[in-house]
Amino acid sequence: ATACLRRFTQGGGGLVSFFRLPPAVQAAADIRAVRGIAQERPGYFARIHAAPDAPPGMPDVTRQMSWNIETVEPVGGKGRIAAYWHDDTGQNTGHPAVVITDRAAHMTHILLRDDPENKRLLLLAMIGPFAPACWKDAAQFRIRRAGTLGPYADFADAIAALRAQARDEATRNAITEAEAQYARARQLFQDRGYASAIAAAEAARDRLVEVYCRAQTPQPGEQRLFWCHDAYGVPGKTWDESARILAENGFTAVIPNMLWGGVAYYPSRVLPVAPQVAKQGDAIAACLAASRKYGLQCHIWKVCWNMGARTPQSFRDRMRAEGRIQKNLDGAPVAEWLCPSHPANQRLEVDSLVEVVRNYAVDGVHLDYIRYPDRRTCFCEGCRERFEKRIGTPVRGWPKAVTDDPALQSDWREFRRDQITAVVAAVHREVRAARPGVKISAAVFPNWPLDRDNIGQDWKTWCERGYLDFLCPMNYTPGIAQFEHLVRRQREWVGATPLYPGIGLSVWPAPDRMVTLIDQINATRKHKTGGFTVFNLGAAEAEEILPRCGMGITRRP
């Protein structure tokens, strides 16, 4: 394979490569690995800044929070550094991010998902020196896409409709700028200035999206929640800054991920404490103080059963030694997951949340991963023993018998559901006893009839029994028709329990996600859910998405 690559580049072909390369591929690309460099601190490798000698069309700044890189240099003066890594304060680290030679364009880390729109342009700039025709195709596509947002078929249709809705001078100015940039993009395309045409088309679309955001109206009294997977808030910001941005843009609650099955981001006597707590402090205390300051509700998010990447190895080893780890259908350990039928694991889940509400005046606790990972778990020895005791007879041919025999399969599915439901019931009972008035909620898979059997998540029953104060099904589809279909069915299943559908903002492709977010929020209003929950509060969401929500759809009075 490396010989083929060598012949390819010697014949005029170009490679686009990332991170570590074998020596033979380095030779084919005319680059040489220098050394691996780990980040000095989180945020040290935060942005890719184009160098003065960057290829045409490379974005000035592309966000990427990398943790380590593999530095390279051109061989024999046959290339140049096209971009450098900068940290989250804007300082140049001096380390190359992109190196271009006559035979290759190489990035010194893998390409991550953050800032996907600029990543597309970065890739185009890396490919462009070797395949110039791609610029024309990309420019044509971007111009055509500039006006296709929301219900509008093309740019002219969007402009006409949005001009009629313009309420203020800022909106009218944005429309004028969008029209000017669109005309400029078309002219640049005719002049074969494809990289500049793409930039102008994107500017036109960006202004049009802004107008679309300004055209929206808020709905008073609805619950607007945002999940935050980082215990310390938006990367690069404090909890005070994160909470302020949420509140200023009309959100009512934050759901921060503060504990897992095997680790806590606060001083805990129940779970192992994450090493970050010694350096960064008590994450719940910081989030709660900021939430109170800015008038946000704070619902503490717990990942159940899954121990989490930061769980100490000593805890993992103890769980394995005590027979508390899940096993799959083949008998292999599912290393990250605790067995839901083990009484000590059930107690651990409940006790960790009781500890939270006793020590912190939070508004609620939020259950996530309150399920099995899939239908192939758990088949550990403890599950067999407890299941056989339940049905009153040994199971021959374990574990295949409980998946293949229809009679046993029904009992087995009910057994799995009951393990999860028992924990939800205990959380409801004991958390409420420890702090009356605290709300209990859950993030769940969206299709209850399937999920109750496949992963033991019987959330319709939880709602019927009053265990939950609100439910957040993870309806992570960008398709508005599918989203509405899910919400309609979920409204029937939850009964009187409030439904705040989960909107998967951070898992969608970037170009249309602001528009899709607006359309799905409007769908929750159409179906009268009374609120919604957005995933996930990161840097792009705080810096780009939230301010545009605050222009219209969640605008404060």
C-alpha positions in Angstrom: 0.0 0.0 0.0 2.8 2.5 0.8 4.5 1.7 -2.4 1.3 2.5 -4.3 1.1 5.8 -2.4 4.7 6.6 -3.3 4.0 6.0 -7.0 0.8 8.0 -6.7 2.6 11.1 -5.3 5.5 10.7 -7.7 3.0 10.7 -10.6 1.6 14.0 -9.5 -1.1 12.9 -7.0 -1.6 14.6 -3.7 -2.3 13.1 -0.2 -4.5 14.6 2.5 -3.4 13.1 5.8 -3.9 13.5 9.5 -2.0 12.9 12.8 0.5 10.0 12.8 1.9 8.6 9.5 4.1 5.5 9.0 7.6 6.4 7.9 7.0 5.2 4.3 3.9 7.4 4.0 5.9 10.4 5.4 8.4 9.8 2.7 5.7 9.8 0.0 4.3 13.1 1.4 7.7 14.8 1.7 7.2 15.4 5.5 9.0 14.1 8.5 7.5 13.5 12.0 9.3 15.5 14.7 7.7 14.6 18.0 4.4 14.2 19.8 3.2 17.0 22.0 0.5 16.8 24.7 -1.5 19.9 25.7 0.1 21.9 28.5 -3.5 22.4 29.8 -7.0 22.1 28.5 -7.5 24.7 25.8 -3.8 24.8 24.8 -4.6 23.5 21.3 -7.9 25.4 20.8 -7.9 27.0 17.3 -6.2 26.6 14.0 -5.1 29.9 12.6 -4.2 30.3 8.9 -0.6 31.4 8.3 0.2 34.3 5.8 1.2 31.6 3.3 -2.0 29.6 3.6 -3.6 28.2 0.5 -6.6 30.1 -0.9 -9.9 29.6 0.9 -8.5 28.4 4.2 -10.5 30.0 7.1 -8.7 32.5 9.1 -9.7 30.6 12.3 -11.0 27.1 12.7 -12.0 25.9 16.2 -10.7 22.6 17.4 -10.1 21.6 21.0 -7.3 19.0 20.5 -5.5 17.4 23.4 -2.2 16.4 21.7 -0.6 16.7 18.3 2.2 15.0 16.2 4.4 17.8 14.9 5.9 17.4 11.4 8.1 19.4 9.1 8.6 19.5 5.3 11.6 17.6 4.0 14.3 19.5 2.3 12.5 22.8 2.1 9.8 21.3 -0.2 6.8 22.7 1.7 5.5 25.3 4.2 3.5 25.7 7.3 -0.1 26.7 6.3 -1.6 27.1 9.8 -0.6 27.2 13.4 -2.2 26.0 16.6 -3.4 28.9 18.9 -4.6 28.5 22.5 -7.9 29.6 23.9 -6.5 33.0 24.8 -5.5 33.6 21.2 -1.8 33.1 21.7 0.2 31.3 19.0 1.7 28.1 20.4 4.3 28.0 17.6 3.3 24.5 16.7 2.2 23.7 13.1 -1.4 22.7 12.6 -1.3 22.2 8.8 1.8 21.6 6.6 1.6 21.6 2.8 4.1 20.2 0.4 4.1 19.6 -3.3 2.8 16.1 -2.5 0.6 16.4 0.5 -1.5 18.5 2.9 -1.1 17.2 6.4 -2.9 18.1 9.7 -1.0 17.4 12.9 -4.1 16.0 14.7 -7.2 14.1 13.7 -10.1 16.2 12.4 -12.7 16.6 15.2 -16.4 17.5 15.0 -16.3 21.0 16.5 -16.8 24.0 14.1 -17.9 21.7 11.2 -18.7 24.6 8.8 -15.1 25.9 9.0 -13.8 22.3 8.9 -15.4 21.9 5.5 -13.6 25.0 4.2 -10.3 23.8 5.9 -10.6 20.5 4.0 -11.3 22.3 0.7 -8.2 24.4 1.2 -6.2 21.3 1.9 -7.6 19.4 -1.1 -7.6 22.4 -3.5 -3.9 22.5 -4.4 -4.2 18.9 -5.8 -7.8 19.0 -7.2 -8.6 22.6 -8.2 -11.9 21.6 -9.8 -13.4 20.9 -6.4 -13.6 24.6 -5.8 -16.0 25.2 -8.6 -18.3 22.4 -7.5 -18.3 23.6 -3.9 -19.0 27.2 -4.9 -21.9 26.2 -7.1 -23.4 24.2 -4.2 -22.9 27.0 -1.6 -24.6 29.6 -3.9 -27.5 27.3 -4.5 -27.8 26.5 -0.8 -27.7 30.1 0.4 -31.4 30.6 0.5 -32.7 27.1 1.2 -33.6 27.3 4.8 -36.8 26.6 6.8 -39.8 26.6 4.5 -38.1 28.5 1.7 -37.3 27.0 -1.6 -34.6 29.4 -2.7 -32.9 32.8 -2.0 -35.6 34.9 -3.7 -38.4 33.1 -1.9 -36.7 33.5 1.5 -35.9 37.2 1.0 -39.5 38.0 -0.1 -41.0 36.2 2.9 -38.6 37.5 5.5 -38.8 41.1 4.3 -42.5 41.0 4.9 -41.8 39.9 8.5 -39.1 42.4 9.2 -39.9 44.3 12.5 -36.9 46.6 13.0 -34.1 48.4 11.3 -31.5 45.7 12.3 -33.5 43.0 10.5 -33.9 45.2 7.4 -30.2 45.9 7.4 -29.4 42.2 7.6 -31.7 41.6 4.6 -29.9 44.3 2.6 -26.5 42.8 3.5 -27.7 39.3 2.6 -28.8 40.5 -0.9 -25.5 42.3 -1.5 -23.4 39.2 -0.5 -25.5 36.9 -2.6 -25.1 39.1 -5.7 -21.3 39.3 -5.0 -21.1 35.5 -4.7 -22.8 35.1 -8.1 -20.4 37.6 -9.7 -17.4 36.0 -8.2 -18.5 32.6 -9.5 -18.7 34.1 -13.0 -15.2 35.5 -12.6 -13.9 32.1 -11.4 -13.1 33.4 -8.0 -14.5 30.3 -6.4 -13.0 30.5 -2.9 -14.2 34.1 -2.6 -17.6 33.1 -4.0 -17.9 30.5 -1.3 -17.1 33.0 1.4 -19.7 35.5 0.0 -22.4 32.8 -0.3 -21.8 31.7 3.3 -22.0 35.4 4.4 -25.3 35.8 2.5 -26.7 32.6 4.1 -25.4 33.7 7.6 -27.2 37.0 7.3 -30.4 35.3 6.1 -30.3 32.9 9.0 -29.9 35.9 11.3 -33.1 37.4 9.7 -34.9 34.1 10.2 -33.9 34.1 13.9 -35.1 37.7 14.3 -38.4 36.8 12.7 -39.2 34.3 15.5 -41.3 35.1 18.6 -40.9 33.7 22.1 -43.6 31.9 24.0 -44.0 33.1 27.6 -44.0 30.5 30.4 -42.4 27.6 28.6 -39.5 25.6 30.2 -36.3 25.9 28.2 -33.6 23.5 29.4 -30.0 22.9 28.1 -28.0 19.8 28.9 -24.3 20.4 29.6 -22.1 17.3 29.4 -19.1 19.1 31.0 -19.2 19.3 34.8 -17.4 22.6 34.7 -19.6 24.3 32.1 -18.7 25.5 28.6 -15.1 24.7 27.8 -13.0 27.8 28.2 -15.7 29.6 30.3 -16.6 29.6 34.0 -19.9 28.4 35.3 -20.7 32.1 36.0 -20.2 32.9 32.3 -22.0 29.8 31.1 -25.1 30.5 33.3 -25.1 34.2 32.3 -25.2 33.3 28.6 -28.1 30.9 29.1 -30.1 33.3 31.2 -29.5 36.4 28.9 -30.8 34.4 26.0 -34.0 33.3 27.7 -33.3 29.8 28.9 -34.8 28.7 32.2 -32.7 25.7 33.4 -29.4 23.9 33.0 -28.9 20.2 33.4 -25.1 19.7 34.2 -23.5 16.2 34.1 -22.1 16.0 37.6 -21.9 12.2 38.3 -21.6 8.9 36.6 -21.8 5.3 37.8 -18.3 5.4 39.1 -17.2 9.1 39.5 -18.3 12.4 40.9 -17.3 16.0 40.2 -17.8 17.2 43.8 -16.6 16.0 47.2 -18.5 12.7 47.5 -18.5 10.0 50.2 -20.5 7.6 48.0 -18.6 7.7 44.7 -14.9 8.1 43.8 -14.1 11.8 43.2 -12.7 12.9 39.9 -9.1 14.2 39.9 -10.3 17.5 38.5 -12.0 18.4 41.7 -8.7 18.9 43.5 -7.7 21.4 40.8 -11.0 23.0 39.7 -13.1 22.6 42.8 -16.6 21.5 43.5 -18.5 21.6 40.2 -22.0 21.4 41.7 -21.3 24.3 44.1 -20.0 26.5 41.3 -22.9 25.6 38.9 -25.5 26.1 41.6 -24.1 29.4 42.7 -24.1 30.7 39.1 -27.6 29.3 38.5 -29.0 31.1 41.6 -27.2 34.4 40.5 -28.8 34.4 37.1 -32.2 32.9 38.0 -31.7 29.5 36.4 -33.0 26.1 37.7 -30.3 23.6 38.2 -31.1 19.9 37.7 -28.2 17.6 38.4 -27.6 15.1 35.6 -26.5 11.6 36.6 -25.3 9.0 34.1 -26.5 5.7 35.7 -24.7 2.3 35.5 -22.0 3.5 33.1 -18.9 4.2 35.2 -17.4 6.9 33.0 -14.0 7.5 31.6 -12.6 9.2 34.7 -13.5 6.4 37.1 -10.4 5.3 39.0 -9.0 1.9 37.9 -9.1 0.7 41.6 -12.9 1.2 41.6 -13.2 -0.7 38.3 -11.1 -3.5 39.6 -13.2 -3.7 42.8 -16.4 -3.8 40.8 -15.1 -6.6 38.6 -13.8 -8.6 41.6 -17.2 -8.3 43.4 -19.1 -9.5 40.3 -20.8 -6.2 39.7 -19.9 -5.7 36.0 -22.3 -6.5 33.2 -21.7 -9.4 30.8 -23.0 -9.7 27.3 -24.7 -12.6 25.6 -21.4 -14.2 24.8 -20.2 -14.0 28.4 -17.7 -11.2 27.8 -17.5 -8.4 30.4 -19.0 -5.1 29.4 -16.3 -3.2 31.3 -17.9 0.3 31.6 -21.3 -0.9 32.8 -22.5 -1.9 36.3 -25.1 -4.7 36.5 -28.6 -3.2 37.2 -29.9 -6.3 39.0 -27.0 -6.3 41.6 -28.5 -5.0 44.8 -25.3 -3.1 45.7 -25.3 -1.4 42.3 -28.9 -0.4 42.8 -28.0 1.0 46.2 -25.1 2.9 44.8 -27.3 4.6 42.2 -29.8 5.7 44.8 -27.4 6.7 47.5 -25.3 8.9 45.2 -28.4 11.0 44.3 -29.6 11.2 47.9 -26.2 12.5 48.8 -26.5 15.2 46.2 -29.8 16.5 47.4 -28.8 16.4 51.0 -25.7 18.5 50.4 -26.9 20.9 47.7 -30.2 22.8 47.4 -30.6 21.8 43.7 -33.9 22.1 41.9 -33.9 18.5 40.6 -32.0 15.4 39.7 -31.9 14.0 36.2 -31.5 10.4 35.3 -29.6 9.4 32.1 -28.5 6.0 30.9 -31.3 4.7 33.1 -31.4 1.5 31.0 -29.3 -1.4 29.8 -26.9 -0.6 27.0 -28.7 -2.9 24.5 -30.6 -6.2 24.4 -27.4 -8.2 24.7 -26.9 -7.4 28.4 -26.8 -8.3 31.2 -26.2 -12.1 31.4 -23.8 -12.2 34.3 -23.9 -15.0 36.9 -25.8 -12.7 39.4 -28.5 -12.0 36.8 -29.0 -15.7 36.2 -29.2 -16.5 39.9 -31.7 -13.6 40.6 -33.8 -14.5 37.5 -34.0 -18.2 38.4 -35.0 -17.3 41.9 -37.7 -15.0 40.5 -39.3 -17.7 38.2 -38.7 -20.5 40.7 -36.8 -22.9 38.4 -33.3 -23.3 36.9 -32.8 -22.2 33.3 -31.3 -24.8 31.1 -29.3 -23.5 28.2 -28.5 -20.2 29.7 -28.3 -17.5 28.3 -29.7 -18.4 24.9 -32.8 -19.9 26.5 -34.1 -16.5 27.8 -33.6 -14.9 24.4 -35.0 -17.7 22.2 -37.7 -19.4 24.2 -40.9 -17.2 23.9 -42.2 -18.0 27.3 -38.8 -17.3 29.1 -38.2 -14.3 26.9 -41.3 -12.5 28.2 -40.3 -13.2 31.8 -36.7 -12.1 31.1 -37.8 -8.8 29.6 -40.0 -8.1 32.5 -37.2 -9.0 34.9 -34.9 -6.5 33.1 -37.6 -3.7 33.1 -38.2 -4.3 36.8 -34.5 -3.8 37.8 -34.5 -0.3 36.2 -37.9 0.6 37.4 -37.0 -0.4 41.0 -34.2 2.2 40.9 -36.4 4.9 39.5 -39.0 4.2 42.2 -36.3 4.3 44.9 -34.9 7.6 43.7 -38.4 9.0 43.7 -39.0 7.8 47.2 -35.7 8.5 48.9 -34.6 11.7 47.1 -38.0 13.3 47.8 -37.7 12.2 51.5 -34.3 13.8 51.7 -35.3 17.1 50.0 -39.1 17.6 49.6 -40.0 19.5 46.5 -37.0 18.4 44.4 -37.9 17.5 40.9 -37.0 14.1 39.3 -36.6 13.8 35.6 -35.1 11.5 33.0 -33.5 11.5 29.6 -34.9 8.5 27.7 -34.9 6.8 24.4 -37.8 8.0 22.2 -39.7 4.8 21.2 -41.2 3.4 24.4 -42.8 0.2 23.0 -39.4 -0.9 21.6 -37.2 0.5 24.3 -39.0 -1.2 27.2 -38.1 -4.5 25.7 -34.7 -3.8 24.1 -33.1 -1.8 26.9 -35.5 -2.2 29.9 -36.6 1.4 29.9 -40.3 1.3 30.7 -40.7 5.1 31.0 -44.5 5.1 30.3 -44.9 3.1 33.6 -42.7 5.6 35.4 -44.9 8.4 34.3 -48.1 6.5 35.2 -46.8 5.8 38.7 -45.8 9.5 39.2 -42.1 8.8 39.6 -41.1 11.6 37.3 -41.9 15.4 37.3 -41.0 15.7 33.6 -39.6 13.6 30.8 -37.0 14.4 28.1 -37.1 11.9 25.3 -33.9 12.2 23.2 -35.5 12.9 19.8 -32.2 13.4 18.1 -33.4 13.6 14.5 -32.8 16.6 12.2 -36.0 15.7 10.3 -38.9 17.8 11.3 -41.5 15.3 10.2 -39.9 12.5 12.2 -39.5 14.8 15.2 -43.2 15.7 15.2 -44.1 12.1 14.8 -42.2 11.2 17.9 -43.6 14.1 19.9 -47.2 13.2 19.0 -46.7 9.6 20.2 -44.9 10.7 23.3 -47.7 13.1 24.3 -50.0 10.1 24.5 -47.5 7.9 26.4 -46.6 10.4 29.2 -50.2 11.1 30.2 -50.2 14.0 32.7 -46.4 14.1 33.1 -44.8 17.2 31.5 -42.9 16.4 28.3 -39.9 18.5 27.3 -38.6 16.8 24.1 -34.9 16.5 23.7 -33.6 18.4 20.6 -30.3 17.0 19.3 -28.6 20.2 18.2 -25.1 19.1 18.8 -25.4 15.8 16.9 -26.7 17.3 13.6 -24.7 18.5 10.6 -23.8 22.1 11.1 -25.1 24.0 8.0 -28.7 24.0 9.0 -28.7 23.3 12.7 -29.8 26.8 13.8 -32.7 26.7 11.5 -33.6 23.1 12.5 -33.4 24.1 16.1 -35.9 26.9 15.6 -38.2 24.6 13.6 -38.2 21.9 16.2 -38.8 24.4 19.0 -41.8 25.6 17.1 -42.9 22.0 16.7 -42.9 21.6 20.5 -45.1 24.6 20.7 -47.4 23.3 18.0 -47.9 20.2 20.1 -48.2 22.1 23.4 -45.5 20.4 25.3 -44.8 23.5 27.4 -41.0 23.2 27.0 -38.0 21.6 25.4 -34.5 20.4 26.2 -31.5 21.0 24.0 -28.3 19.0 23.7 -25.5 20.0 24.3 -24.1 23.2 25.8 -20.6 23.6 24.3 -18.4 26.4 23.0 -20.2 26.8 19.6 -23.6 26.6 21.3 -22.7 29.3 23.8 -21.0 31.6 21.3 -23.2 31.2 18.2 -26.4 29.4 18.9 -27.6 30.9 22.1 -27.3 34.6 21.0 -29.3 33.8 17.9 -32.0 32.1 20.0 -32.1 35.2 22.1 -32.8 37.3 19.0 -36.3 35.8 18.7 -37.3 32.2 19.6 -36.3 32.5 23.3 -36.1 36.3 23.5 -36.5 37.8 27.0 -39.2 40.4 27.5 
